[in-house]
Amino acid sequence: MSGISGLKWPFNPTCLNDILDKDRLAVIESGGYERLGRPLTILDFDSKAGSFTHRIESIHEKQHYEEFCRFFRDDAHVKGGDTVCKNWDIAQAKKSFDEFESTGDPFRLFPCHLGLMDMTHVIRLRGRPLAVVFSGQFRPPRLENITESLNRMFNESSENIRIEDREEIENLKMLANDITPMPTNAREQLEQEVLHIQQIIEAEFELQKRQCEQKFLDDLRNAVNMPREITQGQMQEKIRLAVRLIKEFCQCEYVLFFAGIHENDTVLTSFAQAGLPANVEGQPPHFNWSKAKLPHANFILDQQKFTDETQHLLRNGIRGDNREHFANIACLIPNTIGDRYRSVLALGPFAEAVSLEWERQFLNEIAGIIGVFARTGFEVLRLEQERRRWENTATLLTHEYKTTLNTITMPIGMARAILQKSGVRDAERADEYLKQAEDRSLLLARITSGTLEGLVIKVEPEDLDIESYSLSALVENCVSGFMETARKKNLELVIDSSIGILPQADVDVPRLTIALANLVENAIKYSFSKSRIFIRSHLNITSGMDLASAIIEVDNIGFEIREQDRQRIFEVGERGGGATRIKRIPGSGYGLWEARSIVESHGGEIHVKIHPTAIHRQEGRASRVVFSIEIPLKHKK
């Protein structure tokens, strides 16, 4: 079959005939020997068969042959001469391949079995040898070499070749005197013809390859087209389909797609995979952008080099469960959208030899297609969530405004009626009504603020959008967002190594992130200056793996929370600590209530423990304050 469409990606041809059919190669060859004025033959190599399987003969097979060679290869004069010459050519072509592999020099000059000087030049595609071009039939420096070969052939006739008439030998000796001497620029002339052939082959190959790849890219885009409405489950299924298509087309052992769910996530969860064993697929690793030494800003994909060194650095980003399974990973392709949304496409070992540098553009394109779809999908889901949230907000605010405004309108009307009359007592009554209106106006302001925050925390289990997600990635992404805030307050946020080995869990990622963020923000607010805030974790498997849960702790040095307040602080609008301190530290009293609501909707628990210390600071005596949330790994439907 001619053309690379019958091959698998990366479409490594095994011979020239994989790219061009024999007729087109014969036309190309004819142009070559016409320009050379010498014989020129292409021997096509089949790397799978390990032999030269096609001899591309010219349209006029013996055109520009030396008369000596025409005579010798005519069975009427030399029985088996043509077959012997062709077998010799094949043996020399193999030797030329071997020498090219060992020396890197594609040109070779050597005497043929009759003593004439021949030349070969290896045809390469992307550095890989595909065929050998033969030319030559030049007179050797010593003509006696030919004479000696002919005498030996006549005296030692074999089954393969026979010269029965001595006169044929004499005719060949006479023709040998007329063989053309080798010009000084013979090599340069042959190299020029081979260059023409290679350029034609390369152009045709690149065209066919790009057409095949473009068809796949179009199919991939169609597979992940964005409908008008989409759920998270539908989006994930589309991405799973995309990675399956990539695995099949690229012939790799497995494919993983890591993506950051939120803006500026640097720990990317495994969002979809194909080709992994069941035990690895159930607990895939995550990808840490920072550990891979990738820039957080000004990342330009087209400037990333696909070298062994850069791929080694990228492998450092694979963290968490089962990371050892990916020691043989072939290629990692990072991608960003506007320095804010990050993803990585990981491809396992390829079935065929692949030059990552040659295939960089295509691999970048498939990573870009799946990355843009994922990012668009996340944004569509987020915007839909925001739309529902603000729709509920508007409804609730309208209700609260109407209710409270009615209580304000009545006393104002009464006050106006009284003020139309005279008398001190009436003025006092009017003032009382206006005071009621003022108090209710302030209440309206508080209700408005409380409504906006309360909407976030009124979470029921049926409101959750559950997905399997890396808790390690969730915690690291959430906490990393507070690093700069902590630094400005002379605090150090420390993510313990135990976070890096947290497993996957069934969670609502945005909401659980909000719950954890409230705890971290709370710790930053109330920590003593120049102290550390530790984020730790451990697993609770006392009731078996089916009921296992993850415990995440936020541990800081700050004020003691009185025992009588340790449950109350999780109620709506409540804050721990004395009145003076509450006034000094801004807060609404909704954060811990919101965190509790989210955690409990997951079937989890939230607690606070206080450990007195001997530390005294300017702020007072310090305590270790440890907030913990316990989240089941498996969601109960």
C-alpha positions in Angstrom: 0.0 0.0 0.0 1.4 3.4 -1.0 1.1 6.3 1.4 1.5 6.5 5.1 -2.2 6.3 5.9 -1.8 2.5 6.3 0.8 3.1 9.1 0.3 4.0 12.7 1.4 7.3 14.3 4.1 8.6 14.3 4.0 7.1 10.8 7.6 6.0 10.8 8.0 4.6 7.2 9.8 1.3 6.9 10.7 2.0 3.2 10.3 4.6 0.5 7.4 2.7 -0.9 5.4 3.6 2.2 5.5 7.2 1.0 5.6 7.0 -2.8 4.6 4.2 -5.1 7.1 2.5 -7.4 6.0 4.3 -10.5 6.6 7.7 -9.0 9.9 6.6 -7.6 10.9 5.3 -11.1 10.2 8.7 -12.5 12.3 10.4 -9.8 15.1 8.0 -10.5 15.0 8.6 -14.3 15.5 12.3 -13.7 18.5 11.5 -11.5 20.3 9.3 -14.0 19.6 11.8 -16.9 21.2 14.6 -14.9 24.1 12.4 -13.9 24.6 10.8 -17.3 25.3 7.6 -15.3 23.3 4.6 -14.1 21.3 5.3 -10.9 19.3 2.7 -9.0 17.3 2.9 -5.8 17.3 -0.1 -3.5 14.4 0.3 -1.0 14.9 -1.1 2.4 12.2 -2.7 4.6 13.3 -2.3 8.2 10.6 -4.8 9.5 11.8 -7.5 7.1 15.4 -6.5 7.7 16.2 -6.7 4.0 16.1 -4.8 0.7 12.7 -5.8 -0.7 12.2 -3.4 -3.6 14.6 -2.6 -6.4 13.3 0.6 -8.1 14.2 0.0 -11.8 14.4 2.9 -14.2 11.8 3.3 -16.9 14.5 2.4 -19.3 16.3 -0.2 -17.2 19.7 -0.2 -18.8 19.9 3.4 -19.9 23.3 5.0 -19.2 24.8 1.7 -18.2 28.4 1.2 -19.3 28.5 -1.1 -22.4 30.7 -3.5 -20.4 27.9 -3.8 -17.8 25.1 -4.2 -20.4 27.1 -7.0 -22.1 27.8 -8.8 -18.8 24.2 -8.6 -17.5 22.8 -10.0 -20.8 22.0 -13.7 -20.3 22.8 -14.3 -24.0 26.4 -13.6 -23.2 26.9 -14.3 -19.5 24.5 -16.8 -18.0 23.3 -15.5 -14.6 25.3 -12.3 -14.9 22.3 -10.0 -14.2 21.3 -12.0 -11.1 24.8 -12.0 -9.7 25.1 -8.3 -10.1 21.8 -7.7 -8.4 22.6 -9.9 -5.5 26.0 -8.1 -5.2 24.1 -4.8 -5.1 21.9 -6.0 -2.3 24.9 -7.2 -0.2 26.7 -3.9 -0.7 23.5 -1.9 0.1 23.3 -3.8 3.4 27.0 -3.1 4.1 26.4 0.6 3.3 23.6 0.7 5.9 25.9 -0.9 8.5 28.7 1.6 7.8 26.3 4.5 8.0 25.1 3.2 11.4 28.6 3.0 12.7 30.3 6.0 11.1 27.4 8.4 10.3 28.7 8.9 6.7 26.0 8.2 4.1 28.5 8.0 1.2 30.5 4.9 0.3 33.0 4.2 -2.6 34.0 0.6 -3.3 34.9 -1.8 -6.2 32.2 -4.1 -7.4 32.7 -7.9 -7.8 34.1 -7.3 -11.3 36.4 -4.5 -10.1 34.5 -1.4 -11.4 34.2 1.5 -9.0 30.7 1.9 -7.6 29.1 4.4 -5.2 26.2 4.3 -2.7 24.5 7.0 -0.8 22.0 6.3 2.0 18.6 8.1 1.7 17.4 9.3 5.1 14.1 10.6 6.5 14.4 12.5 9.8 17.8 10.9 10.2 16.6 7.3 9.8 18.0 5.3 6.8 15.3 4.2 4.3 17.0 3.3 1.1 20.3 3.2 -0.8 21.0 4.9 -4.1 23.5 3.1 -6.4 25.6 4.7 -9.1 29.1 4.4 -10.6 30.3 1.7 -13.0 33.6 3.7 -13.3 36.9 2.5 -14.5 39.2 1.4 -11.6 42.7 2.8 -11.2 44.1 -0.6 -12.2 42.3 -2.1 -15.3 44.0 -5.4 -14.5 41.5 -5.8 -11.6 38.7 -6.3 -14.1 40.8 -8.7 -16.3 41.7 -10.8 -13.3 38.1 -11.0 -12.2 37.0 -12.1 -15.7 39.7 -14.8 -15.9 38.8 -16.1 -12.5 35.1 -16.2 -13.4 35.8 -18.2 -16.6 38.1 -20.7 -14.8 35.8 -21.1 -11.8 32.4 -21.4 -13.4 29.6 -22.1 -10.9 25.9 -22.8 -10.9 25.2 -19.1 -10.5 27.2 -17.8 -13.4 28.7 -19.4 -16.5 30.8 -18.0 -19.3 31.2 -21.0 -21.6 32.7 -19.2 -24.6 36.3 -17.8 -24.2 35.3 -15.2 -26.9 32.8 -13.6 -24.5 35.7 -13.0 -22.0 37.8 -11.4 -24.7 34.8 -9.2 -25.7 34.4 -8.1 -22.1 38.1 -7.3 -21.9 37.9 -5.1 -24.9 34.8 -3.3 -23.5 36.6 -2.8 -20.2 39.1 -0.5 -22.1 36.2 1.9 -22.9 34.8 2.2 -19.3 34.5 5.9 -18.3 37.1 7.0 -15.7 35.7 8.3 -12.4 35.5 12.2 -12.4 36.9 14.1 -9.4 33.4 15.5 -8.5 31.6 12.1 -8.7 30.7 12.2 -5.0 29.4 15.8 -5.2 27.2 14.9 -8.2 25.7 11.9 -6.5 25.1 13.8 -3.2 23.2 16.5 -5.2 20.9 13.9 -6.8 20.3 12.2 -3.4 19.5 15.7 -1.9 16.8 16.1 -4.6 15.3 12.7 -3.9 15.4 13.3 -0.1 13.7 16.7 -0.5 10.9 15.2 -2.5 10.5 12.3 0.0 10.5 14.6 3.0 8.0 17.1 1.5 5.6 14.2 0.5 6.0 12.6 3.9 5.3 15.8 5.9 2.3 16.5 3.8 0.8 13.0 4.3 1.7 13.0 7.9 0.1 16.4 8.6 -3.1 15.3 6.7 -3.4 12.2 8.9 -2.7 14.2 12.1 -5.1 17.0 11.1 -7.9 14.5 10.6 -7.2 13.1 14.1 -7.2 16.6 15.6 -10.5 17.4 13.9 -11.9 14.1 15.4 -10.6 15.1 18.8 -12.2 18.5 18.6 -15.5 16.9 17.6 -15.2 14.5 20.6 -14.9 17.4 23.1 -17.2 20.0 21.5 -18.9 22.1 24.1 -22.7 21.8 24.2 -24.9 24.7 25.3 -25.4 23.0 28.7 -23.1 20.5 30.4 -22.8 18.9 33.8 -19.5 18.0 35.5 -20.2 14.3 34.8 -20.7 14.9 31.1 -17.6 17.0 30.9 -15.5 14.4 32.6 -16.9 11.7 30.3 -15.9 13.8 27.3 -12.4 14.2 28.6 -12.2 10.5 29.3 -13.2 9.8 25.7 -10.6 12.3 24.5 -7.8 10.5 26.4 -8.9 7.2 25.1 -8.7 8.6 21.5 -5.3 10.0 22.2 -4.1 6.7 23.7 -5.3 4.7 20.6 -3.9 7.2 18.0 -0.5 7.8 19.7 -0.1 4.1 20.5 1.0 4.7 24.1 0.6 2.5 27.0 -1.5 4.9 29.0 -2.7 8.6 29.1 -3.4 10.9 32.1 -4.8 14.4 32.0 -4.0 16.6 35.1 -5.9 19.8 35.5 -6.3 22.6 38.0 -9.9 23.1 38.9 -9.5 26.7 40.1 -7.6 29.7 39.0 -3.9 29.6 39.9 -4.0 26.0 41.1 -0.5 24.6 41.2 -1.4 21.1 42.3 -3.3 19.5 39.5 -5.5 16.5 40.0 -5.8 13.6 37.6 -9.1 14.4 35.9 -9.2 11.5 33.4 -7.0 8.6 32.4 -6.9 5.6 30.1 -4.9 2.4 30.0 -4.1 2.2 33.7 -4.5 -0.9 35.9 -7.6 -0.8 38.1 -5.6 -0.3 41.3 -3.7 2.7 39.9 -6.8 4.2 38.2 -8.6 4.2 41.6 -5.8 6.1 43.3 -3.9 8.1 40.6 -1.2 10.6 41.5 -1.4 14.3 41.2 0.9 16.8 39.5 2.7 19.5 41.4 3.6 22.4 39.0 6.1 23.9 41.4 7.9 20.6 42.1 8.4 20.3 38.3 10.2 23.7 38.3 7.7 25.1 35.9 7.3 28.9 35.9 4.1 30.4 37.5 4.1 33.3 35.1 5.1 33.9 31.4 4.9 30.2 30.5 5.1 29.8 26.8 4.4 26.3 25.6 6.0 26.7 22.2 9.3 27.6 23.9 9.4 24.4 26.0 12.0 22.0 24.8 11.2 18.3 24.7 14.6 17.1 25.7 15.5 14.2 28.1 16.6 16.8 30.7 13.3 18.8 30.6 11.2 15.6 30.7 13.2 14.4 33.7 12.4 17.7 35.5 8.8 17.4 34.6 8.6 13.8 36.1 9.5 15.4 39.5 6.0 16.9 39.4 4.2 13.6 39.7 3.4 13.2 43.3 1.1 11.2 45.6 -0.3 7.7 45.3 1.2 5.2 42.8 3.7 7.6 41.5 6.2 4.8 41.1 4.0 3.3 38.4 4.9 6.2 36.1 8.7 5.9 36.2 8.6 4.9 32.6 6.4 7.8 31.4 7.4 8.9 27.9 6.2 12.4 27.7 4.7 15.2 29.8 3.2 18.2 28.1 2.4 21.2 30.3 -0.1 23.8 29.2 -1.4 27.1 30.5 -4.2 29.5 29.7 -3.2 33.1 30.6 -0.8 32.0 33.4 -3.8 31.2 35.5 -5.2 27.8 34.5 -2.8 24.9 34.3 -3.0 21.4 32.9 -0.6 18.6 32.0 -1.0 15.8 29.5 1.0 12.7 30.3 1.7 9.9 27.8 3.0 6.5 28.7 5.6 4.5 26.7 5.0 4.6 22.9 4.7 1.4 20.8 6.9 2.9 18.1 10.1 5.0 18.3 9.0 8.7 18.8 11.2 11.7 18.6 9.6 14.2 21.0 11.3 17.1 19.4 10.1 16.2 15.9 6.5 15.6 17.2 6.4 18.6 19.6 4.0 20.7 17.5 1.5 17.9 17.2 1.7 16.9 20.9 1.3 20.5 21.9 -1.8 20.7 19.8 -3.5 17.7 21.4 -2.6 19.0 24.8 -4.0 22.4 23.9 -7.3 21.0 22.6 -8.0 19.0 25.7 -6.7 21.7 28.0 -8.9 24.4 26.5 -12.0 22.2 26.6 -11.4 21.4 30.3 -10.9 25.0 31.2 -14.0 26.1 29.2 -16.0 23.4 30.9 -14.8 24.4 34.4 -15.7 28.0 33.7 -19.2 27.1 32.3 -19.9 25.1 35.5 -18.6 27.9 37.7 -20.6 30.5 35.9 -23.7 28.4 36.2 -23.1 27.9 39.9 -22.7 31.7 40.3 -25.8 32.3 38.3 -27.9 30.0 40.5 -26.3 31.5 43.6 -27.1 35.1 42.6 -30.6 34.1 41.5 -31.2 32.8 45.0 -29.5 35.9 46.5 -31.9 38.2 44.6 -34.9 36.2 45.7 -33.9 36.2 49.3 -32.9 39.8 49.4 -36.2 40.9 47.8 -38.0 39.0 50.6 -35.9 40.4 53.4 -36.1 44.0 52.0 -39.9 43.9 51.7 -40.3 42.5 55.2 -38.0 45.0 56.8 -39.1 48.0 54.8 -42.6 47.5 55.9 -41.6 47.8 59.5 -39.6 51.0 58.7 -42.4 52.7 56.7 -45.0 52.4 59.4 -43.1 54.4 62.2 -41.9 57.0 59.7 -45.6 57.6 58.7 -46.6 57.9 62.3 -43.8 60.3 63.0 -44.8 62.5 60.1 -48.4 62.7 61.3 -47.4 63.7 64.8 -44.9 66.3 63.6 -47.8 68.0 61.8 -49.1 68.7 65.2 -47.5 70.8 67.9 -46.4 70.0 71.5 -43.4 68.6 73.3 -45.1 65.4 74.2 -46.0 64.8 70.5 -42.4 65.6 69.5 -41.1 62.9 72.0 -43.5 60.4 70.5 -42.3 61.3 66.9 -38.7 60.9 68.1 -39.5 57.5 69.4 -41.0 56.4 66.1 -38.0 57.7 64.2 -35.7 55.8 66.6 -37.6 52.6 65.7 -37.2 53.4 62.0 -33.4 53.9 62.5 -33.0 50.6 64.5 -34.9 48.7 61.8 -32.7 50.4 59.0 -29.6 49.1 60.8 -31.2 45.7 61.1 -31.8 45.7 57.4 -28.2 46.4 56.7 -27.2 43.5 59.0 -29.7 41.2 57.3 -28.4 42.2 53.8 -24.8 41.3 54.9 -25.9 38.1 56.6 -28.0 37.0 53.6 -25.1 37.3 51.2 -22.8 35.3 53.4 -25.5 32.9 54.6 -26.3 31.8 51.1 -22.8 30.3 50.8 -23.2 28.2 53.9 -26.7 26.9 53.6 -25.5 23.6 52.2 -27.5 20.4 52.1 -26.1 17.0 51.0 -28.2 17.0 47.9 -26.6 20.4 46.9 -23.2 18.8 46.6 -21.5 18.1 43.2 -19.5 15.1 44.3 -16.5 13.9 42.3 -13.4 11.8 43.1 -10.6 14.2 43.7 -7.1 14.3 45.2 -7.3 15.7 48.7 -3.6 16.4 48.5 -4.2 18.6 45.5 -7.2 20.3 47.1 -5.3 21.1 50.4 -2.1 22.3 48.7 -3.9 24.5 46.2 -6.1 26.0 48.9 -3.3 26.7 51.4 -0.9 28.0 48.7 -3.4 30.8 48.0 -2.8 32.2 51.6 1.0 32.1 51.6 1.4 35.8 50.7 -1.3 36.9 53.1 0.4 35.0 55.9 3.8 36.5 55.0 2.5 40.0 55.2 1.4 39.3 58.8 4.8 37.9 59.8 3.4 34.3 59.8 4.7 31.2 58.1 2.3 28.7 56.6 3.8 25.2 56.7 2.3 22.4 54.6 3.4 19.1 56.3 4.7 16.3 54.2 1.6 14.2 55.3 -0.5 16.3 53.0 1.4 15.0 49.9 0.2 11.4 50.5 -3.5 12.2 51.1 -5.6 9.9 48.8 -8.5 10.5 46.5 -11.9 11.3 48.1 -15.5 11.8 47.0 -16.0 15.5 47.6 -17.5 18.7 46.3 -14.2 20.4 45.4 -15.3 24.1 45.4 -17.3 23.8 48.7 -14.7 21.8 50.6 -12.0 24.3 49.4 -14.2 27.1 50.9 -14.5 25.2 54.2 -10.7 24.7 54.5 -10.1 28.3 53.4 -12.2 29.5 56.3 -10.1 27.6 58.8 -6.8 28.8 57.3 -8.1 32.4 57.1 -9.3 32.1 60.7 -5.8 30.9 61.8 -4.1 33.8 60.1 -6.5 36.3 61.8 -5.9 35.0 65.3 -2.3 33.7 65.2 0.3 35.5 67.3 2.8 37.4 65.2 6.0 35.6 64.0 4.5 32.2 64.6 3.9 29.2 62.3 0.6 27.7 61.1 0.9 24.0 60.4 -1.4 22.1 57.9 -1.3 18.4 58.7 -3.3 15.3 57.9 -3.7 11.6 58.7 -6.1 8.8 57.9 -8.6 7.2 60.1 -9.0 3.6 59.1 -10.1 2.1 62.5 -13.4 1.1 61.1 -12.0 -0.4 57.9 -11.1 1.0 54.5 -14.8 1.2 53.4 -15.4 3.7 56.2 -12.0 5.3 56.1 -11.8 9.1 56.4 -9.1 11.8 56.1 -8.5 14.2 58.9 -7.0 17.6 58.0 -5.7 19.9 60.8 -5.0 23.6 60.9 -2.7 24.1 63.9 -1.7 27.6 65.1 -0.4 29.6 68.1 -3.0 32.1 69.4 -5.5 33.0 72.0 -7.3 30.3 74.0 -10.9 29.6 73.1 -12.8 29.2 76.3 -14.3 25.8 76.9 -17.9 27.1 76.9 -17.2 28.8 73.5 -15.8 25.8 71.7 -19.1 24.5 70.4 -20.8 28.0 70.2 -18.2 29.3 67.7 -19.6 27.0 65.0 -23.0 28.6 65.3 -24.1 31.3 62.8 -22.9 34.8 63.7 -20.8 33.6 66.7 -17.2 34.5 67.4 -14.9 33.3 70.1 -12.9 35.6 72.5 -13.7 38.6 74.5 -15.6 41.6 73.3 -12.6 43.8 73.1 -10.6 41.4 70.9 -13.6 40.8 68.6 -13.9 44.5 68.0 -10.2 44.7 67.2 -10.1 41.7 64.7 -12.6 42.0 61.8 -15.0 39.2 61.1 -18.6 38.3 60.6 -19.0 35.1 62.6 -20.1 33.2 59.5 -16.8 31.5 58.5 -16.8 28.6 61.0 -20.6 28.1 60.6 -20.0 27.9 56.8 -17.2 25.4 57.3 -19.3 23.3 59.6 -22.2 23.3 57.2 -20.0 22.1 54.3 -18.2 19.5 56.3 -21.4 18.0 57.8 -23.1 18.0 54.4 -20.2 15.6 53.3 -21.0 13.4 56.3 -17.9 14.6 58.2 -17.2 16.4 61.4 -15.4 19.6 62.5 -13.7 20.1 65.9 -11.4 22.4 67.8 -8.9 21.4 70.5 -7.0 23.8 72.7 -3.6 22.9 74.2 -2.2 25.4 76.7 1.5 26.4 76.4 4.1 28.2 78.4 4.6 30.7 75.6 4.0 34.3 76.5 3.9 36.9 73.8 3.0 40.6 73.7 -0.5 39.6 72.9 -0.7 37.4 76.1 -0.3 33.7 77.0 -0.4 31.5 73.9 -2.3 28.3 73.3 -2.1 25.8 70.5 -5.4 26.0 68.6 -6.1 23.0 66.4 -9.1 23.0 64.1 -9.7 19.7 62.4 -12.1 18.5 59.7 -12.8 14.8 59.1 -14.1 13.8 55.7 -15.1 10.3 54.6 -13.2 9.1 51.6 -16.3 7.4 50.1 -19.5 9.5 49.8 -22.7 7.9 51.1 -25.4 8.5 48.5 
